[in-house]
Amino acid sequence: MTVCLRAAKALAASLNNTKFLKVHFLFPFSPSSLRYCTRGNSCPSEFELVTLIYETIDHNPRAFTTSCWLSNKFQHVVRDPNLFLRILNLIGRKPRIAFRFFRWVESQPRFKRSEFAFCKILEILVENNMMHSAYFVMERVVSLNLRGILDAMLDGYVSPAASIKLLDLLLWIYTKKSMLEQSLSTFDKMLLNGFYPDVKNWNRILRILRDIGLVNKAREVYKRMNEIGIKPTIVTYNTLLDSFCKEGEVQQALYLLFEMQKRGCVPNDITYNVLVNGFSKKGELDEANRLIGEMQRSGLKVSAYTYNPLIYGYCVKGKLVQALVLEEEMISRGASPTVSTYNTFLYGLCKWEKMTDARKRFSDMLSKNLAPDIISYNTLIYGYCRLGNLDEAFVLFDDLSCQNLVPNVITYNTLICGLCRLGDFLMALQLKDDMVNRSILPDIFTYTILVNGSCNMGSLALAKEFFDEMLDVGLKPDQFAYTTRAVAELKLVGSSTDFKLKEEMLAKGFTPDYITYNVFIDALCKLGKFGEAFSFLQKMVVDGFTPDHVTYTSFIHAYLKNGCLREARSIFDEMLRRGLSPSVVTYTVLIHGHAVKGRIEFAFSYFAEMLEKSVQPNVITYNALINGLCKVKSIAPAYKILSKMEEKGISPNKYSYTLLINENCNMGNWPEALGLYKEMLDRGIQPDYVTHSALMKLLDKDHKIHAIQCLENLVQFCEGTVKAKD
């Protein structure tokens, strides 16, 4: 087999081209690559092929425009990567024709792709400033997973000027497609080889690192930017600020704010919104408020996005009055509440069991032509489920279809959880079947709720069945799911000696953490198995975990519940000796434990201590004191505690009123109890079965009938008053 003379000359000519030499040797020269240039099958030279390409386009302007356009004259080029590369090199002077021809050849079924052909056409396009076309080709490279093109560009197979543009383009596409591994690898290789991305790509890398929580890596990238001399932009700073805030490093975020201002970069509204969000989530509401003030003084426009996180922060802490004041401030400054704003208030009101106010908010939302979304409904359903009012929760559930809203897995999980808490397990199972029939697949939380519900019913077999079903449908239980199942076994079997917590968790890829140990210790303490609880405490220490205030509070609570006040005090003293700070929960269980035993002086001693240590009491703390005072017939001091609570901005709840109603009824002071009942209704606090039982317990049959009529009239009067106000 002899090589066609003209082809041999063309090959020799191309080998003399030093620019192409490096690429050429990557395709081994072999007889198979020249099988189309035999005596029986004459092969045109590269120059003849180039001429043929130009003539074909002149005669047929649609030539090479689609993959369906066919011609046997160019099959040599399609099948021979070396020849195709040389042709691209020759027609590169006419970049639009080169791009057109490349796309046609690349679309042919027998084309042998190589990174170097793509490198060549990309170089041609970039050198002729055809960046849109270059983007198209580079996207094709990424879709074909031609990873070798990165090394080809780094090794000099395209000109240096084109290389940096192409590397930036490749990095941009990787980041745009959220291809994490490829983005970071390309970025690192570029820096290693002295190719520095433009500032937009630095910002994109910072964004990726932020999204995956690699804040330390983001710090390194920012440091390298400064070392190289890349000037950060406002996007750089905002992305890095967001990284710090997402990780709770709000002080670091403030330092960066000062730095950007010092370097002449003026913060914008996004800067402040990020910081307000970060400080609000961290619970540092005063600092978030200060930042909003600074934002306004800078002449920047505030919006609902500015205020919503801070409003949420106040709602979570039960500071609903402050949240309302903040909303008024927001409106006065021209920022209209959004659906998200209303949802935030709904959550705060539902969390603190103010369902009447929550429904008024919901109605107000409708009157403002803001359409409630599935989050709005889920939040209200959650509120009613917390109160055990499943009837109202299901009314809202049924209303979803009328509003063209589709329930999601959160909707069902909330209702199933509410049903399990009330012991209506059969209805919970029916609801699970209903969600499956609607093609809403149960998730890990669904099954964990059912495992816990089975445990509460006393059925370990059913708990295991749901756990196994979770595995069968392909869900991977999380640490909480495993812990829930393990605690179910612990409670129902009644012993943990044979239960290998550590081995079980490790076998499934989970290492027991603080939550795992604390949950188990709490469960054992509640079962009165203090010996086994202390054994778990020792395991916890051996595994490198230092017991925290939650651990000690579990022991204190259990001892107090069992009437062991001295042992509880001993654990509390040990907690203090270890330098741990008691939480509001710790002090509340101590106050409650002593108050119910009539040890009021000790209860108030702990109350004074928590105030001295700046641990703010909550409504449960105050209720514990009211309960203790009522038990020792000290009703007047109980009312003083109620007033003091309100002075601190903490609203009484149904338990506060029920305790006072109960004691007034015990004293035979039914008119006062009725007045408290009316006050409850006026404030939108829903009485429950316990409240009504307290009102009726000392009345005979005739008086009960009269009392019920009186209460019904009172409820109707209060409802009428509310409607009149609306």
Disulfide bonds with the S-S distance in Angstrom:
none
